[in-house]
Amino acid sequence: MAYPKFSEITRAFAPGWFAAVMGSGVLALTTHGLAAHWPLLAGPALALHWFASLLFVVLAVPWLARWLRFRDAALQTLMHPVQANFYPTFSIALLVLAAQWLVFTPCVALALTLWWLGVVLHFAFSFAVLFFMFRGEHVAMEHVTPAHFIPAVGLVVMPLAGAPLLPHMAESTRQVALTVNAVGLGAGSMMYVGLLGITLFRKYLHKPAQGILTPTVWIHLAPLGVIPVSLANLLDYLPFPAAREVAVVAMLLFWGFGVWWLVMASLLTLAARAAGQLPFALSWWGFTFPLGAFVAESLRLTKLLGWGTILAVGVAAWLLLCALWALTLWRTACGVASGDIFRPHP
């Protein structure tokens, strides 16, 4: 079978490709965090940063070309009850890259540019995706998966880089950026509460999401990991010292739920694999960013509480993240080499 032409790749280019950038970026950041304990990890962390940055540039070419050359196909995906939720991975990748460039390089101006661009695009995508869902009647219970968390996840990701970037902003824009961070964190957190109830309702009373949607069960870990870290980042720049203690307690509660859900997601994934219901697809990248968010929360909580048990759980989750990232990258590379990953599947 002939390798797909660039036009064919562009026409069918899936919006979820940028989950690979998110997963690679969070692996770079968490590996950098662990380098404080094991300095030998600093080199691999930097290599992962450059890999994620280059990957974003490569993927942006067909993604943008699809909007320019095949706008009808792109808009049709935006109306899809499941696929539309993956469009915001593009803007979330920009926000993660902003955090990377702030941590790994002295290029603060570039980090600021990536962050503002990610903020604008993510607000646009979050409104567009949810507007069409709220106005339409095309979303049924069988379409409901944790993939619907993705727009909310992007909103709560904003303070991850946005708060540390505040000291580097001009006085005239600092308050605007602080407000943007607060809006993103508030909107995303409340959306997660509502969506959590809907997704658990499906898990209790409807058939489970299987096949290529199996990895979406891991997406629960993304808001559980990001919300407390973003809240802690934001409180560093607010005049409420007492609230930081409350935030630590909240982070511990979120982390505890994250530990429980990590075990549940693992059990569900192993059961799906044993039943032959875990075919490889781009959705496998859904394993990586949520797990990385949980690792990042574990590392932050370890600094705040100094508990070795939390660090041990975080390191175990990081090792699992490394294994899943490497496996998914290898399977993706094989799919790209053969062209199968670009061909529509029944």
N, C-alpha and C positions, 0 to 999 in steps of 0.2 A: 504494500500500500504506500502510495506517494506521501511524502512529508507535506503537511498542510502549508499552503501559501500564507504569506504575511497578512493578506487581506482576509483570509479565512480565519486566521488566528485572531485578528482584530475584531471581526464581526461577532465572534462568539466568546470574546475575552471576558472571563468571569470577574466580577467586582471583588470577590473574596481573595484574590491573589495577594492583596496587601496585608492579609493576616500573616503572611510569611515575613514581612518586614517588621510587623509588630512583635512576633515571636522571637525573631533574631535580635531585635533591639532590646527587648526585656531580658533576654539571656545575656546580652552584653552588659547591661546595667547591673543585674544581680551578680554576675561573675566579678564585676568591678567591686561590688560591695563586699563580696567574700574575699577579695584580694587584701582587705584589711586584716584578715586572719591568716591568709595564705598568699604572700606576695607573688608567688609564681603564677598566680591567675591573672595578674595585671596584663601580661602580654596577650593571652587568648582573649581577654575582654576587649582590648583595643582592636584586635583583628576582627572580632565580631561586630564592633562598631562600624568599621569600614565596610565590612561585608553587607550589613544592613543598609548603609547609606548607598552603596553601589546598586544593591538590589532594588531599592526604591527608584532610582534613576532608570534602570532597565525596564522595570514594570510600568513606569509612567508613560513610556512611549506608546505601547499598544492601548493602554487605558485612555489616554488623551485622543489617540487616533480614532478610537471607537466613537467617542463623542463628536468628533469632527466629521468622520466619513459615514458612520452608521448610527446617526442620532436616533432613528426610529427604534433600532434594536436596543440601544442604551436606555431609552425611555420605557420600552416594554419591560426591561428588567427592573426598572424603578417602580413599576406597577405590580411586580410579582409579590405574592404574599410572604415568601420566604427569602428569595434572592435579594430583594430590595434592602434587607437589613444589613447586607454585606457591603453596600456602597460606602457607608461611613468608615470602613477600614482604611480608605485612602486618607481621610483627614486625621484619623487616629494615628496612622503611621507618621504623619507630619508632626504630631504632638510628641510622639515617642522619640522621633529624630531630634526634636528640639531639646529634649532632656539629655539625649546622648551627646549632642554637640556642646551642651553646657558642661557636662561632666568630663568629656574626653579631650576637649580642645579649648583654646583660648578665644575661639571665634564666637564671642557673645552676640555680635551683630547678626550672624547667621542664625544662631539659636533663636533670637528674637523674631527674625523674619519667618522662620519655620513655624514658630508658635502662633504668631498672629495669623498667618495664612491658614494654619490648621484650625484655629478658633473660628474664623469666618466661614471656612468650608464646612466645618462640622455643624455649626448652627444651621447652615443652609441645608445640609443633608438631613439633619435630624427633623427639621420642620417639613421638608419635602416628603421624606419617607413616611412619617406619621400622618401628615395631612392626607395623603392618598389612601392610607389605611382607614383613617377616621371617616373620610368622605365616601369610601367605597363599601361594597358588600362582598368582597372577594376573599376575605380572610375567614377561614373556618377553623374549628378546633384542631383538626389534623395538621394545620399549618403552624400551630403555636409551638415554638421550641425556645430554648434559651438564646437562640440567635436573635430573638427580639430584644435582648438586653443590649445589643451592640450600640445602637444610638445613645442609650443611656450611659454605657461605659465610656464613650467618647466625651460626654459632658463632664463626667467625674474625673477623667484623665487630665483635664485642663490645668488644675493646680499642681500637678506633678512637676511640670517645668515652669508653669506660669507663676507660682509663688516664689521659687528661687530666683526667677528672672526679675522680680520687682525691684531689687536694689540697683539693677542695671538700667532701669528705665528713667526717663526724664520725669521730673516732678509733675509736670502737666499731664502725663499719661498714666502715672502710677495708680492714681485712684480709679481711673477707668478700668485698668487691668485688674485691680483688686475686685472691683464690682463684677467684671466678667467672670473671674474665678468663682466668686460667690454664687452667681447665677448658674453657672455650669454645675457646680457641686450640688446646689440645692435642687435644681431641676432633675439631674441625673439620679440623685439619691431617692427622690420621691417616685420617679418613674420606676426605679428598681423595686421599691416596695410593692407597687401595684402589679408589676410584671411577675414578681416572685409568686404572688398568689395565683395568678393565671396559669403559670407554668406548673406549679404544684397541683393545681386542679386537674390539669391534663394528666399528670403522672398518676394521680389517684384514680381517675374515672374514665380515662380513654387509653387507647392502645399506645404503647411507647413509640418514640421516634427511633427508627432503626435504619439500617443501611448507611448511606453517606451522612445521615444526620446524627448518627450515634455520638460523634465527638462533641456535638453541641452541648451535651450534658456538662461538660467541663467549663462552659462559659459562665456558670454560676460563680466560679472562683474569681472571675475578673472584678465584678463590683465588690465582692467581699474583701478582696485585697486592696483595691484602689481607693474606695471611699474613705477608710480610716487614715490611710497615708496622706491623701489629699487634704483631709480635714486637719491633720497635724501640720502639714505644710502651711495651710492658710492661717492657722492659729499662731504661727511664728511671727506673723505680721499684723496681728490684731491685738488691741490693748486689753486682753482678757486672760491674764495668767492663770486664774482659777479654772478656766474652761479647759486648759491643757490637761489637767488631772482627770477631768471627766472624759476627755478625748482618749486618754490612755485606757480607761476602763472600757469605753466603747470599742476601741481597737482590739482589746483582749476578747470581748464577746464576739466580734466579727471573726477574729482569728479562730476562736473555738469552733464556730459554725463552719469555717473554712476547712479545719482539720476533719470534721465529720463528713463534709461534702466531698473532700478529696478521697476518702475511703469509699464513699458511696459511688462516686464517679468511676473509680477504679473497678469496683465490683460489677457495675453495669457494663463497663467496657469489656471486661474479661468474659462476662456472660454472652455479650453480643459476638465476641470473637469465637467463643466456643460453639456458638450456634451458626457460625458462618455468615454473620450479619454485619461484618465490619470491612467492606471493600475499601480499597484505597481511593481517596478523592482529595481534592484541595481542602475539604473540610477537616482533614487531619491537622491542619495548622491551628485549628481550634483547640488542640491540646496545649499549645505552647504559651500564648500570651496569658491566658487565665492562670495557668500554673505558675508562670513567672511573676504575676501580680501577687499571688499568695506567698511566693518566696520573698519578694520585696517587702511585704507586710511583716513577715517573720523576722527579717533582718532589722527592720525599723523597731519592732517591738523588743527585740533582743537588746538594742542600744538603750531603750527606755527603761526596761526592767532588769536587764542583766541576767535573765534566766537561761541557763545552759540547755534546758529541755526544749525551749522554743528554738534556739539555734540548731539543735540536733534535728528537729522536725524540718526546719528550713533547709538545712543541708541535704537531708534525705529527699525533700521535694525538688531541690536544685539538681541532684543527681538524676532523678526521674525526668526532669525537664531536659537535661542534656541528652539523655537516651532517646526521648520522644522527638526532640528537635533533630538529632542526627538521623534517626530512622525516617522521619518525614522528609527531611532534606534529600536523603538518598532516593526515596521513592519518587519524590518530585523530579529530581534530576533525571532519573530513568524515564519518567513519563515525558519530560521535555525532549530527551534524546531520541525517543521513539516517535514522538509526535502524538502519542495516544492521549496525553493530558489535554490536548487542544481539540480533540474530536468529541462531538456530542455522543453521549451514551444513552441507550434506551432506559 
